[in-house]
């Protein structure tokens, strides 16, 4: 072997050995980082959802406790029991059905009434346990008298003298659309990640695949641990034989276990692609110095180019994510990246503040007329039906004149708070004038809107305001397209119903129909 070949061989060895070592070490380290990050993320995710589920269960118990307190004086009035059951089911949206039964287990009222249980004596173990222990309980999953696979949450009904009268319970139908779908169903990815919930017996009570609900999970260490009340993370193999990276956490009050997991193959897929890309990019550098120089120049300039691309679109909502994803591996690009992210954040905050200021009433923090126009334009473009509640404070001028504008402003603010409490998440409460308010209720019938209006009327009438005492409001309800095919005409129709309430003596709700108005 001559010197030229020896130098070539030594050069190749000197280049390839460090490269291979670096490549392998990088693969090993990044693989472990990906696995650890996924495990930590799933563990944190499971903990978060366990807390959310715990909060939901506690809130459900409070709802039942409040209703049980109301029912203690109404146990002999079947019609009022039915109304309270229907009110709780419709307002809370937490339960598929509500059942009220007496101290002997006899059903007094249900919602919906189509359950066909009224008058029957329930004999399920959950009901027997509730009657025996006379305390708030959450049952294990079981097959109900109506054939549904349910979890039953109940609260005792006790008379003012302390006598046990029966119980009210809410059922969650595990194999039908239920609150767990809304609470947990939106939390899974399209890449094979998903979460499921098991009870203490390792029986599945929630799963993205409804066919799995009710199955028992065996030979799964993650499920074994979470069913015994442990929280943590680890490797698992699902029922299809797929290796998973799982995080798990228990729900304290029920012993349920929430497991969030992602396929290991999906987690490591980007690493495989990254290693292949690195190999393709690095090999030419060992062959030709020029390629090394070109590649190095490209490596150095790439973060700057990507940062410049991001800087040109700083007003774009995704610009912060684009800039944040740039791998700035040297000091100058890191500092530039930090400065750009600060600038983007300031711009986006300014835009958000400006939009909020232009669409929000500063006194009540409700939407203003600009927000009204945006909402109506959105409804009209989507062809979305909606109802309107027009609201006016009775004798507000007398309040302003008698107590001053500071007290008048306080009255407006308290009314705005009651409006927010009466609204659902997607309703639009607005202040459109001095004491004139609107609520837009998308995909809502006149009848439902009238119920919302009546609840708001009652809530306002029950308010106690410093110096003023009690106030009342008059309300008008209209629906698009039921009341009119023109959106502006619907607003006018709601105002006409408001004036009808004023003429009818104030402190009432008037509803616009196609041909006539009804007043309550």
BELWO-V272158 format. One record per backbone hydrogen bond with DSSP energy under -1.0 kcal/mol. CO is the residue of the C=O (numbers start at 1). NH is the residue of the N-H. E is the energy in kcal/mol with one decimal. If there is no record, write none. Layout:
co = <CO;CO>
nh = <NH;NH>
e = <E;E>
//
This chain:
co = <2;3;4;5;6;7;8;9;10;11;12;13;15;16;17;18;19;20;21;22;23;24;25;26;27;28;29;30;31;32;33;34;35;36;37;38;39;40;41;42;43;44;45;46;47;48;49;50;51;52;53;54;55;56;57;58;59;60;61;62;63;64;65;66;67;68;71;74;77;78;79;80;81;82;83;84;85;86;87;88;89;97;98;99;100;100;101;102;105;106;107;109;111;112;113;117;120;124;125;126;127;128;129;130;137;142;144;148;149;150;151;152;153;154;155;157;157;159;163;165;166;167;168;169;170;171;171;172;173;178;179;180;181;184;194;196;197;197;198;199;202;203;204;206;209;210;212;215;220;221;222;223;225;226;232;234;236;238;242;243;244;245;246;247;248;249;251;256;257;258;259;260;261;262;263;264;265;268;269;270;271;272;273;274;275;276;277;278;279;283;284;284;288;289;290;291;292;293;294;295;296;297;298;301;302;303;304;305;306;307;308;311;313;316;318;319;320;321;323;326;327;330;331;332;333;334;335;336;337;338;339;340;341;342;343;344;345;346;347;348;349;350;351;352;353;354;355;359;361;366;367;368;369;370;371;372;373;374;375;376;377;378;379;385;386;387;388;389;390;391;392;393;395;396;397;398;399;400;404;405;406;407;408;409;410;411;412;413;414;415;416;417;418;419;424;428;429;430;435;436;436;437;438;439;440;441;445;446;447;448;449;450;451;452;453;454;455;456;457;458;460;465;466;469;472;474;475;476;477;478;479;480;486;487;488;489;490;491;492;493;494;495;496;497;498;499;500;501;502;508;509;510;511;516;518>
nh = <6;7;8;9;10;11;12;13;14;15;16;17;19;20;21;22;23;24;25;26;27;28;29;30;31;32;33;34;35;36;37;38;39;40;41;42;43;44;45;46;47;48;49;50;51;52;53;54;55;56;57;58;59;60;61;62;63;64;65;66;67;68;69;70;71;72;74;77;81;82;83;84;85;86;87;88;89;90;91;92;93;171;111;169;108;109;167;105;122;102;119;100;98;115;116;120;107;128;129;130;131;132;133;134;154;150;147;144;174;142;172;139;170;137;168;165;166;162;159;103;157;101;155;99;153;96;97;151;176;182;183;184;185;187;261;259;205;206;257;202;217;199;214;197;212;213;215;204;224;225;226;227;230;229;248;246;244;241;238;264;236;262;234;260;232;258;255;251;198;249;196;247;194;245;267;268;269;272;273;274;275;276;277;278;279;280;281;282;283;286;287;288;292;293;294;295;296;297;298;299;300;301;302;305;306;307;308;309;310;311;312;314;316;319;322;323;324;325;326;328;329;334;335;336;337;338;339;340;341;342;343;344;345;346;347;348;349;350;351;352;353;354;355;356;357;358;359;368;365;361;431;372;373;374;375;376;377;378;379;380;381;382;384;443;480;441;478;439;476;437;474;396;399;400;401;402;403;404;408;409;410;411;412;413;414;415;416;417;418;419;420;421;422;423;427;440;367;438;393;432;433;391;430;389;428;387;449;450;451;452;453;454;455;456;457;458;459;460;461;462;463;469;468;465;394;392;510;390;512;388;483;386;490;491;492;493;494;495;496;497;498;499;500;501;502;503;504;506;505;475;520;477;518;513;511>
e = <-2.6;-3.3;-2.3;-3.2;-3.2;-2.8;-2.8;-3.2;-3.2;-1.9;-3.6;-2.5;-1.7;-3.4;-2.6;-2.9;-3.1;-2.6;-2.8;-3.0;-2.3;-2.7;-2.9;-2.7;-2.4;-2.1;-2.4;-2.8;-2.4;-3.1;-2.9;-2.4;-2.7;-2.9;-2.6;-2.7;-2.4;-2.7;-2.4;-2.7;-2.3;-2.3;-2.5;-2.4;-2.2;-2.4;-2.8;-2.5;-2.7;-2.4;-2.6;-2.4;-2.6;-2.6;-2.3;-2.2;-2.3;-2.5;-2.6;-2.5;-2.3;-2.8;-1.9;-1.7;-2.4;-1.1;-2.2;-2.1;-2.1;-2.4;-2.1;-2.6;-2.4;-2.4;-2.7;-2.6;-2.2;-2.5;-2.7;-2.3;-1.4;-2.6;-2.2;-2.8;-3.4;-1.6;-2.5;-2.1;-2.6;-2.4;-2.5;-2.8;-2.7;-1.3;-1.6;-2.5;-3.2;-2.6;-2.6;-2.1;-2.7;-2.2;-3.0;-2.0;-2.5;-2.9;-1.7;-3.4;-2.4;-2.2;-2.4;-2.7;-3.2;-1.5;-2.4;-3.1;-1.1;-2.4;-2.8;-1.0;-2.9;-2.4;-2.4;-2.8;-2.9;-2.6;-1.2;-1.6;-1.3;-1.4;-2.6;-3.3;-1.7;-1.9;-2.6;-2.7;-2.9;-1.5;-3.0;-2.1;-2.9;-2.0;-2.9;-2.3;-2.3;-1.1;-2.3;-3.2;-2.5;-2.3;-2.5;-2.4;-2.3;-1.4;-3.0;-2.8;-3.7;-2.1;-2.3;-2.3;-2.3;-1.7;-2.6;-2.9;-2.3;-3.0;-2.7;-3.1;-2.3;-2.0;-2.1;-2.9;-2.2;-2.8;-2.0;-2.2;-1.1;-1.9;-2.0;-2.5;-2.9;-2.3;-2.4;-2.7;-2.6;-2.4;-2.0;-2.6;-2.2;-1.3;-1.0;-2.0;-1.7;-2.5;-3.0;-3.1;-2.8;-2.8;-2.5;-2.7;-2.5;-2.5;-2.1;-2.7;-2.6;-2.6;-2.4;-2.6;-2.2;-2.3;-1.7;-1.0;-1.6;-2.0;-2.3;-2.9;-2.7;-1.5;-1.3;-1.4;-1.1;-2.2;-2.7;-2.4;-2.6;-2.5;-2.3;-2.6;-2.5;-2.2;-2.3;-3.1;-2.4;-2.1;-2.4;-2.7;-2.3;-2.2;-2.6;-2.6;-2.8;-2.6;-2.6;-2.5;-2.7;-2.0;-1.1;-1.5;-2.3;-3.8;-3.0;-2.1;-2.6;-2.3;-2.6;-2.6;-2.4;-2.2;-2.6;-2.6;-2.3;-1.8;-2.3;-3.7;-3.3;-2.8;-2.0;-1.7;-2.3;-2.8;-2.6;-1.1;-1.3;-2.5;-3.0;-2.7;-2.8;-1.6;-2.0;-2.9;-1.9;-2.2;-2.2;-2.4;-2.2;-2.4;-2.4;-1.9;-2.0;-2.3;-2.3;-2.1;-1.7;-1.2;-1.2;-2.3;-1.8;-2.1;-1.1;-1.8;-1.4;-3.2;-3.1;-2.3;-2.5;-2.0;-2.5;-2.6;-1.7;-2.2;-2.8;-2.6;-2.4;-2.3;-2.7;-2.6;-2.5;-2.6;-2.4;-1.5;-1.6;-3.6;-1.7;-2.9;-2.2;-2.0;-2.0;-3.2;-3.6;-3.2;-3.8;-1.9;-1.5;-1.6;-2.0;-2.6;-2.3;-2.1;-2.6;-2.2;-2.0;-2.7;-2.2;-2.0;-2.1;-3.0;-1.9;-2.7;-1.5;-2.6;-3.8;-2.7;-2.7;-3.2;-4.3>
//
